[in-house]
């Protein structure tokens, strides 16, 4: 039993190590040479985070190479110094999520006090990693249309990724939203994708979806790794989606936005009809607020604190209120004249699924539909105060109603009294299957969702380490449903 306990303890530590190894951080590596191509060992390389001012300093190896791992996926400035050479500066290098960037630097002979801007040489082949994938940049997130305000939609722009990104919008049949669950990466099954956020596992256990979804204004970028990714990214049957959220910098930056959708501004769904199509019903109010920068406390409070180059915050809040509809149910209802018993020029038209629909001849001809004339026969006779089915002799048929009009006295009073409570037909249209309709019934869903993210970063004094606390809360309310009919 003691042996088993010891093995279990070792296994637990090993698993914790594997979990901790997963990261969204990248790195910078390269070689420093002179103009002749000879390597320069002992050169001092300083890599500085442009946004926060944090820096890492190291010297090149005997082969003139350097490597700076565990860098946040942001922009950096690289400075290279070597006695007898002019100082070389690469002003801006972008590190992508979970990617090591190769930056080779060549120095010119000269005075160390002089400085020259160096254009980094990026090789055509990434020798640092054989991972296949693509990084979705902040520019793509900002400029590409996102119907559901979900950055996972952009994963479908990566080669070898297919399926549906999903959203936080619950369906009427199920209150369980499934963002990211039905993405198929490199042939993997649905729900087998590993989704990470800032290096932490963000994949559901019982349901392979993103547990927490972020506002697009919170996501800095994300990398979709489709194959040959590192062994640190386990627990995946297809690929890895590794997100990086934004952090505060030495400058205060923020955003305020409001998105609105209204039926008065909506286009008609193409699949609903081809003529007189009903418009979409989605009503949505969605706000966005972000603010990030250094943590600064006035001197009058606790003696003050200036967090520039040390402590940063980033907060994002996105409320969303929407009232939406499912796929409309289209019907063919009796016209106002038919409700009064007037079936003049009644014809039958294809009704879908082998059934028939009924309308007037002029409508069928207007839409170019095949039709057959329909005659209404009087199968009843009045006996006292009650209707009784007519008895027919052999070879005899029921008499037809003159002009296909049913006399008012033959209409059931109870049925007539209920007609005002039934929906009325509207303009005729053809649905997506080419079937004649004049009424569209839609079931609606109401939902309220709020996404709040708070992120704190602090660089420990002198150690060069960074401690971080992230808190994200997504609170979709339970949807309520209602039915509504609408004449087209």
C-alpha positions in Angstrom: 0.0 0.0 0.0 2.9 2.4 0.8 4.4 1.6 -2.6 1.2 2.3 -4.3 0.8 5.6 -2.4 4.3 6.7 -3.4 3.7 5.8 -7.0 0.4 7.7 -6.9 2.2 10.8 -5.4 5.0 10.6 -8.1 2.3 10.3 -10.8 0.4 13.3 -9.5 3.6 15.4 -9.6 4.4 14.2 -13.1 0.9 15.1 -14.2 1.1 18.5 -12.6 4.4 19.0 -14.4 2.8 18.2 -17.7 -0.1 20.5 -17.0 2.2 23.3 -16.0 4.3 22.8 -19.2 1.4 23.8 -21.4 1.9 27.4 -22.3 0.9 30.1 -24.7 4.3 31.7 -24.5 6.8 31.8 -27.4 10.4 32.8 -27.7 13.1 34.4 -29.8 16.2 32.6 -31.0 18.9 33.3 -33.6 22.6 33.8 -34.4 24.7 36.9 -34.3 27.4 37.2 -37.1 29.6 39.9 -38.7 29.2 41.0 -42.3 31.4 38.1 -43.5 29.1 35.6 -41.8 31.5 34.6 -39.0 29.7 33.9 -35.7 30.2 36.3 -32.8 30.4 34.5 -29.4 30.1 36.6 -26.2 27.9 39.2 -27.8 25.4 40.8 -25.4 21.7 40.4 -26.4 19.0 42.5 -24.7 15.4 41.6 -25.5 12.9 44.3 -24.2 9.1 44.1 -24.1 8.0 47.3 -25.9 4.7 47.5 -24.0 5.9 47.0 -20.4 9.6 47.8 -20.5 10.6 44.4 -19.1 13.9 43.1 -20.4 16.0 40.0 -20.5 19.8 40.0 -21.1 22.1 37.2 -22.1 25.2 36.5 -24.1 25.7 34.4 -27.3 27.2 31.0 -27.1 30.4 29.8 -28.6 28.5 29.3 -31.9 27.2 32.8 -31.7 23.6 31.6 -31.0 21.1 32.9 -28.4 17.7 31.8 -27.3 15.1 33.6 -25.1 12.2 31.3 -24.2 9.0 31.9 -22.2 8.2 35.3 -23.8 4.7 36.7 -23.8 3.3 36.9 -27.4 3.8 40.6 -27.9 6.3 42.9 -29.6 9.9 43.2 -28.5 13.0 45.3 -29.2 16.3 43.5 -29.6 19.7 45.2 -29.0 23.0 43.4 -29.7 26.3 44.8 -28.4 29.9 43.5 -29.0 33.2 45.3 -28.5 34.6 46.5 -31.8 31.2 46.5 -33.5 28.5 49.1 -33.8 25.4 48.4 -31.6 22.8 46.6 -33.6 19.1 47.2 -32.9 16.1 45.4 -34.2 13.3 47.9 -33.3 10.3 45.6 -33.5 9.9 41.8 -33.5 6.5 40.2 -33.0 6.4 36.9 -31.0 3.4 34.7 -31.9 1.5 32.5 -29.5 3.4 29.2 -28.8 5.9 30.0 -31.5 9.7 30.6 -31.4 10.7 33.4 -33.8 14.1 33.1 -35.5 15.9 36.5 -35.6 19.4 36.5 -37.0 21.5 39.7 -36.6 24.5 40.9 -38.5 26.8 43.5 -36.9 29.0 46.1 -38.6 32.5 47.0 -37.5 32.7 50.4 -35.7 32.4 52.2 -32.5 30.2 50.6 -29.8 28.7 54.0 -28.9 27.2 54.3 -32.4 24.0 52.5 -33.2 22.6 51.1 -36.4 19.1 49.8 -37.1 19.3 46.2 -38.2 16.8 44.4 -40.4 16.4 41.0 -38.9 16.9 38.1 -41.3 14.1 35.7 -41.0 14.8 32.3 -42.6 12.2 30.8 -45.0 12.2 27.6 -43.0 11.5 27.6 -39.3 14.4 25.6 -37.9 13.2 26.0 -34.3 10.0 23.9 -34.7 8.3 21.6 -37.1 4.8 22.5 -35.9 2.2 23.0 -38.6 -0.3 25.7 -38.0 -1.2 29.4 -38.3 -1.6 32.4 -36.0 -4.7 34.5 -36.2 -3.5 38.0 -35.5 -5.1 40.9 -33.7 -5.6 42.7 -37.0 -7.6 39.7 -38.3 -9.8 39.6 -35.2 -10.5 43.3 -35.4 -11.1 43.6 -39.2 -12.8 40.2 -40.0 -16.6 40.1 -39.5 -17.7 38.0 -36.5 -21.4 37.3 -36.5 -21.4 35.7 -33.1 -18.6 37.8 -31.6 -16.6 34.6 -31.2 -13.0 34.5 -32.3 -13.3 30.7 -32.8 -15.1 31.5 -36.1 -11.7 32.5 -37.5 -10.2 29.1 -36.8 -12.0 27.9 -39.9 -9.7 30.1 -42.0 -6.8 27.9 -41.1 -5.9 25.0 -43.5 -7.0 21.5 -42.3 -9.7 23.0 -40.1 -13.4 22.4 -40.9 -16.7 22.0 -39.1 -18.7 24.6 -37.1 -17.2 27.0 -34.6 -20.4 27.1 -32.5 -21.3 30.0 -30.2 -22.5 30.8 -26.7 -26.1 31.1 -28.0 -28.2 28.2 -26.6 -30.5 26.4 -29.0 -34.2 26.0 -28.2 -33.8 22.3 -28.0 -30.8 22.5 -25.6 -29.6 25.0 -23.1 -26.0 23.8 -23.6 -23.9 26.1 -25.9 -21.0 24.3 -27.6 -18.3 26.8 -28.7 -15.4 25.0 -30.4 -16.8 21.5 -29.9 -17.6 20.8 -33.5 -14.3 21.9 -35.0 -12.4 19.2 -36.9 -8.7 19.8 -37.0 -6.5 17.6 -39.2 -9.2 14.9 -39.3 -9.8 14.7 -35.6 -13.2 14.0 -34.2 -15.6 16.5 -32.8 -14.8 17.5 -29.3 -11.3 16.2 -29.5 -9.6 19.7 -29.9 -7.5 21.0 -27.0 -8.4 24.6 -26.3 -6.0 26.7 -24.1 -6.2 30.2 -22.8 -3.0 31.9 -21.6 -1.5 28.4 -21.3 -4.2 27.1 -19.0 -6.5 24.3 -20.2 -9.8 25.7 -21.3 -11.4 22.5 -22.6 -14.5 20.9 -20.9 -14.1 17.4 -19.5 -17.5 16.0 -20.1 -18.2 18.2 -23.2 -15.2 19.0 -25.4 -16.0 22.7 -25.8 -14.4 26.0 -24.7 -15.3 26.4 -21.0 -14.7 30.1 -21.0 -15.2 32.3 -24.1 -13.6 35.7 -24.4 -14.8 38.9 -26.0 -12.9 39.5 -29.3 -11.7 42.8 -27.7 -10.0 40.7 -25.0 -8.2 38.2 -27.3 -4.8 39.4 -28.6 -4.3 36.5 -30.9 -4.5 32.7 -31.1 -2.6 30.0 -32.8 -4.1 26.9 -34.3 -1.6 24.0 -34.3 -2.8 21.3 -36.7 0.1 18.7 -36.5 3.6 18.0 -35.3 3.0 20.1 -32.1 5.1 19.6 -29.0 4.5 16.7 -26.6 3.6 19.3 -23.9 0.2 19.7 -25.6 -1.4 16.4 -24.7 -5.0 15.4 -24.4 -6.0 16.2 -28.0 -7.2 14.0 -30.8 -6.8 16.5 -33.5 -5.2 19.9 -32.9 -4.5 22.7 -30.4 -6.1 26.1 -30.2 -3.9 28.3 -28.0 -5.3 31.7 -27.1 -3.5 34.7 -25.7 -5.5 37.4 -24.0 -4.4 41.1 -23.9 -2.4 42.5 -21.0 -1.9 46.1 -19.8 1.1 48.1 -20.9 2.8 51.4 -19.8 0.2 53.3 -21.7 -3.5 53.5 -20.8 -5.6 52.2 -23.7 -9.3 51.4 -23.9 -12.3 50.9 -26.1 -16.0 51.6 -25.9 -18.3 50.1 -28.6 -22.0 49.3 -29.1 -23.4 46.9 -31.6 -27.1 46.9 -32.5 -29.3 44.8 -34.7 -33.0 45.4 -35.4 -35.5 43.8 -37.8 -36.0 47.3 -39.4 -32.4 47.1 -40.6 -32.2 43.3 -41.3 -32.2 41.7 -44.7 -34.5 38.8 -45.4 -33.1 35.3 -44.9 -32.4 33.9 -48.4 -33.6 30.4 -47.4 -37.0 31.5 -46.2 -38.6 32.4 -49.6 -38.0 33.8 -53.0 -41.0 36.2 -53.2 -42.2 38.5 -50.5 -39.7 37.0 -48.1 -40.3 37.7 -44.3 -37.4 39.7 -42.7 -35.2 38.3 -40.0 -36.3 38.9 -36.4 -33.1 39.2 -34.5 -32.9 42.1 -32.0 -29.6 42.5 -30.3 -27.9 45.1 -28.1 -24.3 44.4 -27.4 -21.8 46.6 -25.7 -18.0 46.4 -25.2 -15.7 48.2 -22.8 -12.0 47.6 -22.3 -9.3 49.4 -20.3 -5.7 48.5 -19.7 -2.5 50.2 -18.4 -0.2 50.4 -15.4 -1.6 50.2 -11.8 -1.1 53.6 -10.3 -2.3 54.7 -6.8 -2.4 58.3 -5.8 0.1 59.4 -3.1 -2.6 60.3 -0.7 -3.7 56.7 -0.6 -1.3 54.3 1.1 1.6 56.4 0.2 1.0 56.0 -3.5 2.3 53.4 -6.0 3.6 53.7 -9.6 3.2 50.4 -11.4 4.9 51.4 -14.7 7.3 48.7 -15.9 6.1 46.5 -13.0 2.3 46.1 -12.4 -0.4 46.2 -15.1 -4.1 45.5 -15.3 -6.6 44.8 -18.1 -10.3 44.7 -17.7 -13.0 43.9 -20.3 -16.8 43.9 -19.9 -19.2 42.8 -22.6 -23.0 42.7 -21.9 -25.3 41.2 -24.6 -29.1 41.2 -24.8 -30.7 39.5 -27.7 -34.1 38.4 -28.8 -33.8 35.9 -31.6 -35.8 33.5 -33.7 -35.3 29.9 -34.8 -36.0 28.7 -38.3 -39.4 29.9 -39.4 -42.3 27.4 -39.9 -44.1 28.3 -43.1 -47.8 27.5 -43.6 -50.5 27.9 -46.3 -53.6 29.2 -44.5 -57.1 29.9 -45.8 -57.7 33.4 -47.1 -60.3 35.8 -45.6 -62.8 34.9 -48.3 -62.3 31.2 -47.6 -63.0 31.9 -43.9 -66.4 33.2 -45.0 -67.1 30.1 -47.1 -66.1 31.5 -50.5 -63.9 29.1 -52.4 -64.3 30.6 -55.8 -61.7 29.4 -58.4 -60.2 27.0 -55.8 -57.3 24.9 -57.1 -54.8 22.5 -55.6 -51.1 23.0 -55.8 -48.1 20.8 -54.6 -47.8 21.1 -50.8 -44.5 19.3 -50.2 -44.0 15.8 -48.9 -46.6 14.4 -51.3 -49.4 16.6 -49.9 -51.5 19.2 -51.6 -52.1 22.8 -50.8 -55.1 24.9 -51.8 -55.3 28.4 -53.2 -57.0 30.3 -56.0 -56.3 29.9 -59.6 -54.9 33.4 -60.1 -52.3 32.9 -57.3 -51.2 29.6 -58.8 -50.8 31.1 -62.2 -48.9 34.1 -60.8 -46.3 31.9 -59.3 -46.2 29.5 -62.2 -47.3 26.5 -60.2 -49.0 23.3 -61.6 -52.6 23.3 -60.4 -55.8 21.2 -60.6 -59.3 22.6 -60.3 -61.2 21.7 -57.1 -64.9 21.3 -56.7 -66.6 21.4 -53.3 -69.6 19.0 -52.9 -72.4 19.3 -50.5 -72.5 16.0 -48.5 -74.9 17.2 -45.9 -78.6 18.1 -45.6 -80.5 19.9 -42.9 -82.9 17.6 -41.0 -84.7 19.7 -38.4 -82.0 21.6 -36.6 -79.2 19.1 -37.4 -77.0 18.2 -40.3 -77.2 14.7 -41.6 -75.0 13.1 -44.3 -76.9 12.6 -47.5 -77.8 9.1 -48.5 -76.9 8.4 -52.1 -78.5 5.9 -54.4 -76.2 3.7 -56.6 -74.6 5.8 -59.3 -75.7 9.1 -57.7 -73.1 11.7 -56.6 -73.2 14.6 -54.1 -74.4 17.9 -55.5 -71.7 20.7 -55.8 -71.9 24.1 -54.1 -72.8 26.7 -56.7 -69.6 28.7 -57.5 -67.8 26.8 -54.7 -69.5 29.0 -52.1 -70.8 27.5 -48.9 -74.0 29.2 -47.7 -73.6 31.2 -44.4 -76.3 29.2 -42.7 -74.3 26.0 -43.2 -71.3 27.4 -41.3 -71.0 26.1 -37.8 -71.5 29.0 -35.3 -69.0 27.7 -32.8 -66.3 27.4 -35.5 -67.1 30.9 -36.8 -66.7 32.3 -33.3 -63.2 30.7 -33.0 -61.9 32.1 -36.3 -60.8 35.5 -34.8 -58.4 33.6 -32.5 -56.7 31.9 -35.4 -53.8 33.5 -37.4 -54.7 35.2 -40.7 -53.1 34.6 -44.0 -50.7 37.3 -45.4 -49.1 37.8 -48.8 -48.2 34.7 -50.8 -44.5 33.6 -51.2 -42.5 30.5 -52.1 -40.4 28.9 -49.4 -36.9 27.5 -50.0 -38.4 24.3 -51.4 -40.6 26.2 -53.9 -43.8 25.5 -51.9 -46.5 28.1 -51.8 -47.0 29.7 -48.4 -48.8 32.8 -46.9 -47.9 32.6 -43.3 -44.6 32.2 -41.3 -44.6 31.1 -37.7 -41.4 31.6 -35.6 -40.4 30.5 -32.1 -38.3 33.1 -30.3 -35.6 32.9 -27.7 -34.6 35.6 -25.2 -31.2 35.6 -23.6 -28.9 37.9 -21.5 -25.2 37.2 -21.4 -22.4 39.1 -19.7 -18.6 38.5 -20.1 -16.2 40.0 -17.6 -12.4 39.6 -17.7 -9.9 41.0 -15.2 -6.2 40.4 -15.7 -3.3 41.5 -13.5 0.4 41.2 -14.3 3.3 41.9 -11.9 7.0 41.6 -12.5 8.8 40.6 -9.3 11.6 43.0 -8.4 15.0 41.9 -9.6 13.9 38.4 -10.4 12.6 39.1 -13.9 9.7 36.8 -13.2 6.1 37.6 -13.8 3.2 36.6 -11.6 -0.3 36.7 -13.1 -3.9 36.5 -12.0 -6.7 36.1 -14.5 -10.4 36.1 -13.7 -13.0 35.6 -16.4 -16.7 35.3 -15.8 -19.3 34.4 -18.4 -22.9 34.4 -17.2 -25.4 33.5 -19.9 -28.9 33.6 -18.4 -31.3 30.7 -19.0 -33.2 31.4 -22.2 -36.9 31.9 -22.3 -39.0 31.0 -25.4 -42.1 32.3 -27.0 -44.0 31.6 -30.1 -45.2 34.2 -32.6 -46.8 34.0 -36.0 -46.1 36.6 -38.6 -47.8 37.3 -42.0 -45.3 37.8 -44.7 
